[in-house]
Amino acid sequence: MKSVNNFFIRLRTVYQKDIKKGLPVEDLVKFLRSVTEHCQVNLYLDKPIEGSFPLFDILKLIHELFGGIEHHVNKAKIFEPLNLL
């Protein structure tokens, strides 16, 4: 899960300048939609709880990094919300 967390933080860092400039980021939005759709499709009622936790963690991470909630990686670095969702 740590590598997934680092991947999404890196993804946000790469696209952060483009988002602040107002440039189109369709590729990022398509990727985030496909990941969230995959998580939502694989969350069903009879799914074992152990298999659901990573999917919820990924959805929470996407929401925190790209959805408008401030995400604190550590006390020295605070990310501003991007409000993409």
C-alpha positions as CSV (number, residue, x, y, z in Angstrom):
1,M,0.0,0.0,0.0
2,K,2.9,2.3,0.6
3,S,4.0,2.1,-3.0
4,V,0.5,2.9,-4.2
5,N,0.5,5.9,-1.8
6,N,3.9,7.1,-3.2
7,F,2.6,6.6,-6.8
8,F,-0.4,8.8,-6.3
9,I,1.6,11.4,-4.5
10,R,4.1,11.4,-7.4
11,L,1.2,11.6,-9.9
12,R,-0.2,14.6,-8.1
13,T,3.2,16.3,-8.0
14,V,3.6,15.8,-11.8
15,Y,0.2,17.3,-12.7
16,Q,0.1,20.0,-10.0
17,K,1.7,22.7,-12.1
18,D,-0.6,22.0,-15.1
19,I,-3.7,22.1,-12.8
20,K,-2.7,25.4,-11.2
21,K,-2.1,26.9,-14.7
22,G,-5.5,25.8,-15.8
23,L,-4.2,23.5,-18.5
24,P,-6.3,20.5,-19.5
25,V,-5.5,17.3,-17.6
26,E,-7.8,14.8,-19.4
27,D,-5.4,11.9,-19.1
28,L,-5.2,12.3,-15.3
29,V,-9.0,12.5,-15.0
30,K,-9.5,9.4,-17.2
31,F,-6.9,7.5,-15.2
32,L,-8.5,8.5,-11.9
33,R,-12.0,7.6,-13.1
34,S,-10.8,4.2,-14.3
35,V,-9.2,3.5,-10.9
36,T,-12.3,4.6,-9.0
37,E,-14.6,2.6,-11.2
38,H,-12.4,-0.5,-10.8
39,C,-12.6,0.0,-7.0
40,Q,-16.3,0.5,-7.0
41,V,-17.0,-2.5,-9.2
42,N,-14.9,-4.7,-7.0
43,L,-16.7,-3.6,-3.8
44,Y,-19.8,-5.7,-3.5
45,L,-21.8,-7.0,-0.6
46,D,-20.4,-10.5,-0.3
47,K,-16.7,-9.4,-0.6
48,P,-14.5,-10.4,2.3
49,I,-13.6,-7.5,4.4
50,E,-9.8,-8.2,4.1
51,G,-10.1,-7.7,0.3
52,S,-12.1,-4.5,0.7
53,F,-9.7,-2.5,2.9
54,P,-7.1,-1.9,0.1
55,L,-9.8,-0.7,-2.2
56,F,-11.2,1.7,0.4
57,D,-7.7,2.9,1.1
58,I,-7.2,3.7,-2.6
59,L,-10.5,5.6,-2.8
60,K,-9.7,7.5,0.3
61,L,-6.2,8.4,-1.0
62,I,-7.6,9.6,-4.3
63,H,-10.2,11.7,-2.5
64,E,-7.7,13.2,-0.2
65,L,-5.1,14.0,-2.9
66,F,-7.4,15.1,-5.8
67,G,-10.8,15.7,-4.3
68,G,-10.5,18.9,-2.3
69,I,-9.5,17.7,1.1
70,E,-6.1,18.8,2.4
71,H,-3.7,15.8,2.8
72,H,-0.8,15.9,5.2
73,V,2.0,13.6,4.1
74,N,4.1,14.7,7.0
75,K,4.3,17.7,9.3
76,A,6.8,19.5,7.0
77,K,4.8,19.2,3.8
78,I,1.2,20.0,3.3
79,F,-0.6,19.6,0.0
80,E,-3.3,22.0,-1.1
81,P,-6.5,20.5,-2.5
82,L,-6.8,20.4,-6.3
83,N,-10.6,20.2,-6.4
84,L,-10.7,17.8,-9.4
85,L,-13.6,15.6,-8.1
